[in-house]
Amino acid sequence: MLGLLLTAHAAQRCRCRAIPHAAVAAALDHGGRRLIRGAEVYTLGWREVDRCAVAGLDFSRFEGTEVVCAHSGEILTVYRNRRVRRSRRY
């Protein structure tokens, strides 16, 4: 991903939660996508990490990263969730 369009809130959350921009880019590029309350949520769970490992990419340290985006593509917030629930993917 060339440039991440983070809101001020998302940038602050990345800093406070020590989530690197590489983790955000990995979630957007390789994570599962679901729609929740009008937002797109990209999750880099263990399934996605395993799938990427087969392809030769090591995202194990980014496991659990979730990125919430508006439909315009702007990143609203970023957080880690170690207990990723299974939900319907779109």
Jmol script that loads the backbone (N, CA, C; Angstrom):
load data "model"
ATOM      1  N   MET A   1       0.854  -1.169   0.000  1.00  0.00           N
ATOM      2  CA  MET A   1       0.000   0.000   0.000  1.00  0.00           C
ATOM      3  C   MET A   1       0.901   1.233   0.000  1.00  0.00           C
ATOM      4  N   LEU A   2       0.650   2.138  -0.896  1.00  0.00           N
ATOM      5  CA  LEU A   2       1.532   3.287  -1.044  1.00  0.00           C
ATOM      6  C   LEU A   2       1.457   4.241   0.135  1.00  0.00           C
ATOM      7  N   GLY A   3       0.296   4.771   0.416  1.00  0.00           N
ATOM      8  CA  GLY A   3       0.163   5.720   1.507  1.00  0.00           C
ATOM      9  C   GLY A   3      -1.061   5.408   2.338  1.00  0.00           C
ATOM     10  N   LEU A   4      -0.883   5.381   3.633  1.00  0.00           N
ATOM     11  CA  LEU A   4      -2.000   5.110   4.519  1.00  0.00           C
ATOM     12  C   LEU A   4      -2.665   6.427   4.878  1.00  0.00           C
ATOM     13  N   LEU A   5      -3.970   6.485   4.735  1.00  0.00           N
ATOM     14  CA  LEU A   5      -4.729   7.688   5.031  1.00  0.00           C
ATOM     15  C   LEU A   5      -5.340   7.535   6.426  1.00  0.00           C
ATOM     16  N   LEU A   6      -4.562   7.896   7.449  1.00  0.00           N
ATOM     17  CA  LEU A   6      -5.002   7.772   8.834  1.00  0.00           C
ATOM     18  C   LEU A   6      -5.599   9.079   9.326  1.00  0.00           C
ATOM     19  N   THR A   7      -6.673   8.973  10.098  1.00  0.00           N
ATOM     20  CA  THR A   7      -7.190  10.151  10.785  1.00  0.00           C
ATOM     21  C   THR A   7      -6.250  10.468  11.934  1.00  0.00           C
ATOM     22  N   ALA A   8      -6.407  11.624  12.541  1.00  0.00           N
ATOM     23  CA  ALA A   8      -5.575  11.984  13.696  1.00  0.00           C
ATOM     24  C   ALA A   8      -5.786  10.985  14.825  1.00  0.00           C
ATOM     25  N   HIS A   9      -7.028  10.538  15.003  1.00  0.00           N
ATOM     26  CA  HIS A   9      -7.331   9.553  16.034  1.00  0.00           C
ATOM     27  C   HIS A   9      -6.593   8.242  15.780  1.00  0.00           C
ATOM     28  N   ALA A  10      -6.620   7.763  14.539  1.00  0.00           N
ATOM     29  CA  ALA A  10      -5.961   6.512  14.191  1.00  0.00           C
ATOM     30  C   ALA A  10      -4.446   6.617  14.362  1.00  0.00           C
ATOM     31  N   ALA A  11      -3.870   7.738  13.976  1.00  0.00           N
ATOM     32  CA  ALA A  11      -2.425   7.927  14.142  1.00  0.00           C
ATOM     33  C   ALA A  11      -2.038   7.916  15.618  1.00  0.00           C
ATOM     34  N   GLN A  12      -2.855   8.558  16.441  1.00  0.00           N
ATOM     35  CA  GLN A  12      -2.591   8.571  17.879  1.00  0.00           C
ATOM     36  C   GLN A  12      -2.714   7.165  18.460  1.00  0.00           C
ATOM     37  N   ARG A  13      -3.712   6.415  18.027  1.00  0.00           N
ATOM     38  CA  ARG A  13      -3.893   5.048  18.526  1.00  0.00           C
ATOM     39  C   ARG A  13      -2.736   4.152  18.111  1.00  0.00           C
ATOM     40  N   CYS A  14      -2.219   4.338  16.910  1.00  0.00           N
ATOM     41  CA  CYS A  14      -1.053   3.558  16.474  1.00  0.00           C
ATOM     42  C   CYS A  14       0.137   3.833  17.376  1.00  0.00           C
ATOM     43  N   ARG A  15       0.349   5.108  17.689  1.00  0.00           N
ATOM     44  CA  ARG A  15       1.470   5.469  18.566  1.00  0.00           C
ATOM     45  C   ARG A  15       1.280   4.923  19.977  1.00  0.00           C
ATOM     46  N   CYS A  16       0.101   5.141  20.552  1.00  0.00           N
ATOM     47  CA  CYS A  16      -0.157   4.718  21.935  1.00  0.00           C
ATOM     48  C   CYS A  16      -0.119   3.202  22.091  1.00  0.00           C
ATOM     49  N   ARG A  17      -0.569   2.501  21.082  1.00  0.00           N
ATOM     50  CA  ARG A  17      -0.666   1.038  21.159  1.00  0.00           C
ATOM     51  C   ARG A  17       0.527   0.342  20.525  1.00  0.00           C
ATOM     52  N   ALA A  18       1.503   1.103  20.088  1.00  0.00           N
ATOM     53  CA  ALA A  18       2.733   0.577  19.494  1.00  0.00           C
ATOM     54  C   ALA A  18       2.436  -0.361  18.320  1.00  0.00           C
ATOM     55  N   ILE A  19       1.540   0.072  17.456  1.00  0.00           N
ATOM     56  CA  ILE A  19       1.200  -0.698  16.262  1.00  0.00           C
ATOM     57  C   ILE A  19       1.888  -0.027  15.078  1.00  0.00           C
ATOM     58  N   PRO A  20       2.850  -0.712  14.461  1.00  0.00           N
ATOM     59  CA  PRO A  20       3.582  -0.088  13.343  1.00  0.00           C
ATOM     60  C   PRO A  20       2.711   0.023  12.094  1.00  0.00           C
ATOM     61  N   HIS A  21       3.084   0.930  11.220  1.00  0.00           N
ATOM     62  CA  HIS A  21       2.353   1.119   9.966  1.00  0.00           C
ATOM     63  C   HIS A  21       2.425  -0.136   9.102  1.00  0.00           C
ATOM     64  N   ALA A  22       3.480  -0.934   9.274  1.00  0.00           N
ATOM     65  CA  ALA A  22       3.588  -2.187   8.528  1.00  0.00           C
ATOM     66  C   ALA A  22       2.471  -3.154   8.921  1.00  0.00           C
ATOM     67  N   ALA A  23       2.069  -3.147  10.187  1.00  0.00           N
ATOM     68  CA  ALA A  23       0.968  -4.007  10.646  1.00  0.00           C
ATOM     69  C   ALA A  23      -0.355  -3.546  10.044  1.00  0.00           C
ATOM     70  N   VAL A  24      -0.546  -2.234   9.961  1.00  0.00           N
ATOM     71  CA  VAL A  24      -1.766  -1.683   9.359  1.00  0.00           C
ATOM     72  C   VAL A  24      -1.818  -2.055   7.878  1.00  0.00           C
ATOM     73  N   ALA A  25      -0.709  -1.899   7.190  1.00  0.00           N
ATOM     74  CA  ALA A  25      -0.657  -2.238   5.764  1.00  0.00           C
ATOM     75  C   ALA A  25      -0.884  -3.736   5.544  1.00  0.00           C
ATOM     76  N   ALA A  26      -0.322  -4.579   6.419  1.00  0.00           N
ATOM     77  CA  ALA A  26      -0.508  -6.025   6.295  1.00  0.00           C
ATOM     78  C   ALA A  26      -1.972  -6.405   6.492  1.00  0.00           C
ATOM     79  N   ALA A  27      -2.633  -5.777   7.456  1.00  0.00           N
ATOM     80  CA  ALA A  27      -4.051  -6.066   7.696  1.00  0.00           C
ATOM     81  C   ALA A  27      -4.896  -5.639   6.507  1.00  0.00           C
ATOM     82  N   LEU A  28      -4.591  -4.488   5.927  1.00  0.00           N
ATOM     83  CA  LEU A  28      -5.353  -4.003   4.778  1.00  0.00           C
ATOM     84  C   LEU A  28      -5.118  -4.860   3.538  1.00  0.00           C
ATOM     85  N   ASP A  29      -3.884  -5.307   3.344  1.00  0.00           N
ATOM     86  CA  ASP A  29      -3.545  -6.063   2.140  1.00  0.00           C
ATOM     87  C   ASP A  29      -3.889  -7.549   2.234  1.00  0.00           C
ATOM     88  N   HIS A  30      -3.750  -8.147   3.433  1.00  0.00           N
ATOM     89  CA  HIS A  30      -3.879  -9.596   3.563  1.00  0.00           C
ATOM     90  C   HIS A  30      -4.943 -10.037   4.561  1.00  0.00           C
ATOM     91  N   GLY A  31      -5.529  -9.107   5.285  1.00  0.00           N
ATOM     92  CA  GLY A  31      -6.511  -9.464   6.308  1.00  0.00           C
ATOM     93  C   GLY A  31      -7.885  -9.758   5.750  1.00  0.00           C
ATOM     94  N   GLY A  32      -8.680 -10.378   6.597  1.00  0.00           N
ATOM     95  CA  GLY A  32     -10.071 -10.632   6.238  1.00  0.00           C
ATOM     96  C   GLY A  32     -10.870  -9.344   6.371  1.00  0.00           C
ATOM     97  N   ARG A  33     -11.906  -9.201   5.555  1.00  0.00           N
ATOM     98  CA  ARG A  33     -12.698  -7.968   5.542  1.00  0.00           C
ATOM     99  C   ARG A  33     -14.126  -8.293   5.930  1.00  0.00           C
ATOM    100  N   ARG A  34     -14.677  -7.482   6.831  1.00  0.00           N
ATOM    101  CA  ARG A  34     -16.079  -7.632   7.189  1.00  0.00           C
ATOM    102  C   ARG A  34     -16.694  -6.257   7.387  1.00  0.00           C
ATOM    103  N   LEU A  35     -17.998  -6.195   7.237  1.00  0.00           N
ATOM    104  CA  LEU A  35     -18.719  -4.938   7.392  1.00  0.00           C
ATOM    105  C   LEU A  35     -19.414  -4.943   8.750  1.00  0.00           C
ATOM    106  N   ILE A  36     -19.156  -3.926   9.543  1.00  0.00           N
ATOM    107  CA  ILE A  36     -19.767  -3.812  10.872  1.00  0.00           C
ATOM    108  C   ILE A  36     -20.231  -2.379  11.061  1.00  0.00           C
ATOM    109  N   ARG A  37     -21.512  -2.204  11.306  1.00  0.00           N
ATOM    110  CA  ARG A  37     -22.107  -0.894  11.594  1.00  0.00           C
ATOM    111  C   ARG A  37     -21.650   0.196  10.621  1.00  0.00           C
ATOM    112  N   GLY A  38     -21.657  -0.114   9.354  1.00  0.00           N
ATOM    113  CA  GLY A  38     -21.338   0.879   8.340  1.00  0.00           C
ATOM    114  C   GLY A  38     -19.861   1.136   8.132  1.00  0.00           C
ATOM    115  N   ALA A  39     -19.003   0.345   8.756  1.00  0.00           N
ATOM    116  CA  ALA A  39     -17.560   0.508   8.573  1.00  0.00           C
ATOM    117  C   ALA A  39     -16.972  -0.814   8.066  1.00  0.00           C
ATOM    118  N   GLU A  40     -15.840  -0.726   7.421  1.00  0.00           N
ATOM    119  CA  GLU A  40     -15.126  -1.912   6.963  1.00  0.00           C
ATOM    120  C   GLU A  40     -14.037  -2.212   7.984  1.00  0.00           C
ATOM    121  N   VAL A  41     -14.007  -3.450   8.473  1.00  0.00           N
ATOM    122  CA  VAL A  41     -13.008  -3.849   9.457  1.00  0.00           C
ATOM    123  C   VAL A  41     -12.126  -4.920   8.828  1.00  0.00           C
ATOM    124  N   TYR A  42     -10.836  -4.670   8.807  1.00  0.00           N
ATOM    125  CA  TYR A  42      -9.857  -5.613   8.282  1.00  0.00           C
ATOM    126  C   TYR A  42      -9.144  -6.257   9.460  1.00  0.00           C
ATOM    127  N   THR A  43      -9.132  -7.591   9.495  1.00  0.00           N
ATOM    128  CA  THR A  43      -8.568  -8.330  10.611  1.00  0.00           C
ATOM    129  C   THR A  43      -7.459  -9.241  10.125  1.00  0.00           C
ATOM    130  N   LEU A  44      -6.335  -9.179  10.798  1.00  0.00           N
ATOM    131  CA  LEU A  44      -5.225 -10.081  10.515  1.00  0.00           C
ATOM    132  C   LEU A  44      -5.196 -11.112  11.640  1.00  0.00           C
ATOM    133  N   GLY A  45      -6.004 -12.147  11.484  1.00  0.00           N
ATOM    134  CA  GLY A  45      -6.118 -13.203  12.480  1.00  0.00           C
ATOM    135  C   GLY A  45      -5.147 -14.333  12.194  1.00  0.00           C
ATOM    136  N   TRP A  46      -5.264 -15.396  12.989  1.00  0.00           N
ATOM    137  CA  TRP A  46      -4.320 -16.507  12.841  1.00  0.00           C
ATOM    138  C   TRP A  46      -4.492 -17.214  11.503  1.00  0.00           C
ATOM    139  N   ARG A  47      -5.697 -17.251  10.977  1.00  0.00           N
ATOM    140  CA  ARG A  47      -5.896 -17.898   9.672  1.00  0.00           C
ATOM    141  C   ARG A  47      -5.156 -17.148   8.565  1.00  0.00           C
ATOM    142  N   GLU A  48      -5.269 -15.840   8.599  1.00  0.00           N
ATOM    143  CA  GLU A  48      -4.585 -15.023   7.589  1.00  0.00           C
ATOM    144  C   GLU A  48      -3.063 -15.107   7.753  1.00  0.00           C
ATOM    145  N   VAL A  49      -2.595 -15.140   8.988  1.00  0.00           N
ATOM    146  CA  VAL A  49      -1.157 -15.262   9.248  1.00  0.00           C
ATOM    147  C   VAL A  49      -0.646 -16.595   8.713  1.00  0.00           C
ATOM    148  N   ASP A  50      -1.401 -17.684   8.954  1.00  0.00           N
ATOM    149  CA  ASP A  50      -1.003 -18.993   8.434  1.00  0.00           C
ATOM    150  C   ASP A  50      -1.007 -19.014   6.909  1.00  0.00           C
ATOM    151  N   ARG A  51      -2.022 -18.397   6.309  1.00  0.00           N
ATOM    152  CA  ARG A  51      -2.108 -18.354   4.843  1.00  0.00           C
ATOM    153  C   ARG A  51      -0.914 -17.592   4.256  1.00  0.00           C
ATOM    154  N   CYS A  52      -0.531 -16.507   4.901  1.00  0.00           N
ATOM    155  CA  CYS A  52       0.614 -15.723   4.423  1.00  0.00           C
ATOM    156  C   CYS A  52       1.928 -16.463   4.642  1.00  0.00           C
ATOM    157  N   ALA A  53       2.020 -17.254   5.719  1.00  0.00           N
ATOM    158  CA  ALA A  53       3.240 -18.012   5.990  1.00  0.00           C
ATOM    159  C   ALA A  53       3.512 -19.027   4.880  1.00  0.00           C
ATOM    160  N   VAL A  54       2.459 -19.617   4.347  1.00  0.00           N
ATOM    161  CA  VAL A  54       2.603 -20.559   3.228  1.00  0.00           C
ATOM    162  C   VAL A  54       3.178 -19.840   2.016  1.00  0.00           C
ATOM    163  N   ALA A  55       2.804 -18.576   1.860  1.00  0.00           N
ATOM    164  CA  ALA A  55       3.297 -17.780   0.736  1.00  0.00           C
ATOM    165  C   ALA A  55       4.675 -17.173   1.013  1.00  0.00           C
ATOM    166  N   GLY A  56       5.224 -17.424   2.207  1.00  0.00           N
ATOM    167  CA  GLY A  56       6.559 -16.933   2.531  1.00  0.00           C
ATOM    168  C   GLY A  56       6.592 -15.593   3.249  1.00  0.00           C
ATOM    169  N   LEU A  57       5.438 -15.117   3.729  1.00  0.00           N
ATOM    170  CA  LEU A  57       5.371 -13.845   4.452  1.00  0.00           C
ATOM    171  C   LEU A  57       5.187 -14.118   5.940  1.00  0.00           C
ATOM    172  N   ASP A  58       5.980 -13.473   6.783  1.00  0.00           N
ATOM    173  CA  ASP A  58       5.882 -13.687   8.227  1.00  0.00           C
ATOM    174  C   ASP A  58       5.198 -12.492   8.880  1.00  0.00           C
ATOM    175  N   PHE A  59       3.917 -12.638   9.185  1.00  0.00           N
ATOM    176  CA  PHE A  59       3.146 -11.600   9.865  1.00  0.00           C
ATOM    177  C   PHE A  59       2.754 -12.030  11.269  1.00  0.00           C
ATOM    178  N   SER A  60       3.467 -12.993  11.828  1.00  0.00           N
ATOM    179  CA  SER A  60       3.091 -13.538  13.133  1.00  0.00           C
ATOM    180  C   SER A  60       3.102 -12.473  14.224  1.00  0.00           C
ATOM    181  N   ARG A  61       3.982 -11.508  14.141  1.00  0.00           N
ATOM    182  CA  ARG A  61       4.020 -10.473  15.184  1.00  0.00           C
ATOM    183  C   ARG A  61       2.887  -9.457  15.037  1.00  0.00           C
ATOM    184  N   PHE A  62       2.190  -9.487  13.900  1.00  0.00           N
ATOM    185  CA  PHE A  62       1.069  -8.578  13.669  1.00  0.00           C
ATOM    186  C   PHE A  62      -0.278  -9.247  13.916  1.00  0.00           C
ATOM    187  N   GLU A  63      -0.270 -10.500  14.342  1.00  0.00           N
ATOM    188  CA  GLU A  63      -1.516 -11.232  14.547  1.00  0.00           C
ATOM    189  C   GLU A  63      -2.436 -10.503  15.527  1.00  0.00           C
ATOM    190  N   GLY A  64      -3.694 -10.412  15.177  1.00  0.00           N
ATOM    191  CA  GLY A  64      -4.678  -9.753  16.026  1.00  0.00           C
ATOM    192  C   GLY A  64      -4.895  -8.288  15.698  1.00  0.00           C
ATOM    193  N   THR A  65      -4.198  -7.767  14.712  1.00  0.00           N
ATOM    194  CA  THR A  65      -4.360  -6.364  14.335  1.00  0.00           C
ATOM    195  C   THR A  65      -5.689  -6.174  13.612  1.00  0.00           C
ATOM    196  N   GLU A  66      -6.453  -5.183  14.043  1.00  0.00           N
ATOM    197  CA  GLU A  66      -7.714  -4.851  13.392  1.00  0.00           C
ATOM    198  C   GLU A  66      -7.683  -3.389  12.992  1.00  0.00           C
ATOM    199  N   VAL A  67      -8.133  -3.110  11.773  1.00  0.00           N
ATOM    200  CA  VAL A  67      -8.132  -1.766  11.209  1.00  0.00           C
ATOM    201  C   VAL A  67      -9.562  -1.426  10.807  1.00  0.00           C
ATOM    202  N   VAL A  68     -10.092  -0.330  11.336  1.00  0.00           N
ATOM    203  CA  VAL A  68     -11.455   0.103  11.027  1.00  0.00           C
ATOM    204  C   VAL A  68     -11.375   1.255  10.038  1.00  0.00           C
ATOM    205  N   CYS A  69     -12.045   1.074   8.892  1.00  0.00           N
ATOM    206  CA  CYS A  69     -11.995   2.072   7.813  1.00  0.00           C
ATOM    207  C   CYS A  69     -13.394   2.567   7.480  1.00  0.00           C
ATOM    208  N   ALA A  70     -13.457   3.818   7.067  1.00  0.00           N
ATOM    209  CA  ALA A  70     -14.696   4.366   6.514  1.00  0.00           C
ATOM    210  C   ALA A  70     -14.785   3.900   5.064  1.00  0.00           C
ATOM    211  N   HIS A  71     -15.952   4.035   4.468  1.00  0.00           N
ATOM    212  CA  HIS A  71     -16.120   3.623   3.077  1.00  0.00           C
ATOM    213  C   HIS A  71     -15.275   4.465   2.126  1.00  0.00           C
ATOM    214  N   SER A  72     -14.873   5.640   2.568  1.00  0.00           N
ATOM    215  CA  SER A  72     -14.030   6.492   1.744  1.00  0.00           C
ATOM    216  C   SER A  72     -12.580   6.008   1.711  1.00  0.00           C
ATOM    217  N   GLY A  73     -12.247   5.029   2.546  1.00  0.00           N
ATOM    218  CA  GLY A  73     -10.887   4.512   2.598  1.00  0.00           C
ATOM    219  C   GLY A  73     -10.060   5.077   3.731  1.00  0.00           C
ATOM    220  N   GLU A  74     -10.595   6.046   4.434  1.00  0.00           N
ATOM    221  CA  GLU A  74      -9.892   6.659   5.556  1.00  0.00           C
ATOM    222  C   GLU A  74      -9.871   5.691   6.735  1.00  0.00           C
ATOM    223  N   ILE A  75      -8.713   5.556   7.389  1.00  0.00           N
ATOM    224  CA  ILE A  75      -8.570   4.664   8.536  1.00  0.00           C
ATOM    225  C   ILE A  75      -9.020   5.407   9.781  1.00  0.00           C
ATOM    226  N   LEU A  76     -10.053   4.879  10.437  1.00  0.00           N
ATOM    227  CA  LEU A  76     -10.632   5.537  11.598  1.00  0.00           C
ATOM    228  C   LEU A  76      -9.923   5.198  12.897  1.00  0.00           C
ATOM    229  N   THR A  77      -9.604   3.912  13.100  1.00  0.00           N
ATOM    230  CA  THR A  77      -8.894   3.503  14.312  1.00  0.00           C
ATOM    231  C   THR A  77      -8.203   2.174  14.062  1.00  0.00           C
ATOM    232  N   VAL A  78      -7.256   1.863  14.945  1.00  0.00           N
ATOM    233  CA  VAL A  78      -6.463   0.640  14.849  1.00  0.00           C
ATOM    234  C   VAL A  78      -6.325   0.074  16.252  1.00  0.00           C
ATOM    235  N   TYR A  79      -6.455  -1.238  16.368  1.00  0.00           N
ATOM    236  CA  TYR A  79      -6.270  -1.876  17.679  1.00  0.00           C
ATOM    237  C   TYR A  79      -5.879  -3.328  17.487  1.00  0.00           C
ATOM    238  N   ARG A  80      -5.465  -3.956  18.592  1.00  0.00           N
ATOM    239  CA  ARG A  80      -5.146  -5.384  18.586  1.00  0.00           C
ATOM    240  C   ARG A  80      -6.248  -6.114  19.329  1.00  0.00           C
ATOM    241  N   ASN A  81      -6.612  -7.248  18.793  1.00  0.00           N
ATOM    242  CA  ASN A  81      -7.626  -8.073  19.401  1.00  0.00           C
ATOM    243  C   ASN A  81      -7.125  -9.512  19.347  1.00  0.00           C
ATOM    244  N   ARG A  82      -6.697 -10.034  20.467  1.00  0.00           N
ATOM    245  CA  ARG A  82      -6.166 -11.401  20.490  1.00  0.00           C
ATOM    246  C   ARG A  82      -7.260 -12.449  20.387  1.00  0.00           C
ATOM    247  N   ARG A  83      -8.504 -12.074  20.681  1.00  0.00           N
ATOM    248  CA  ARG A  83      -9.611 -13.025  20.622  1.00  0.00           C
ATOM    249  C   ARG A  83     -10.504 -12.674  19.439  1.00  0.00           C
ATOM    250  N   VAL A  84      -9.997 -12.915  18.263  1.00  0.00           N
ATOM    251  CA  VAL A  84     -10.737 -12.592  17.044  1.00  0.00           C
ATOM    252  C   VAL A  84     -11.843 -13.615  16.867  1.00  0.00           C
ATOM    253  N   ARG A  85     -13.067 -13.124  16.760  1.00  0.00           N
ATOM    254  CA  ARG A  85     -14.213 -13.998  16.549  1.00  0.00           C
ATOM    255  C   ARG A  85     -14.373 -14.304  15.080  1.00  0.00           C
ATOM    256  N   ARG A  86     -14.945 -15.427  14.842  1.00  0.00           N
ATOM    257  CA  ARG A  86     -15.213 -15.791  13.459  1.00  0.00           C
ATOM    258  C   ARG A  86     -16.513 -15.146  13.039  1.00  0.00           C
ATOM    259  N   SER A  87     -16.504 -14.469  11.942  1.00  0.00           N
ATOM    260  CA  SER A  87     -17.728 -13.852  11.435  1.00  0.00           C
ATOM    261  C   SER A  87     -17.756 -13.978   9.921  1.00  0.00           C
ATOM    262  N   ARG A  88     -18.862 -13.582   9.349  1.00  0.00           N
ATOM    263  CA  ARG A  88     -19.013 -13.691   7.908  1.00  0.00           C
ATOM    264  C   ARG A  88     -18.092 -12.697   7.215  1.00  0.00           C
ATOM    265  N   ARG A  89     -17.373 -13.162   6.233  1.00  0.00           N
ATOM    266  CA  ARG A  89     -16.452 -12.315   5.471  1.00  0.00           C
ATOM    267  C   ARG A  89     -17.140 -11.857   4.195  1.00  0.00           C
ATOM    268  N   TYR A  90     -16.774 -10.672   3.728  1.00  0.00           N
ATOM    269  CA  TYR A  90     -17.328 -10.140   2.491  1.00  0.00           C
ATOM    270  C   TYR A  90     -16.253  -9.963   1.474  1.00  0.00           C
TER     271      TYR A  90
END
end "model"
wireframe off; spacefill off
backbone 0.3
color backbone group
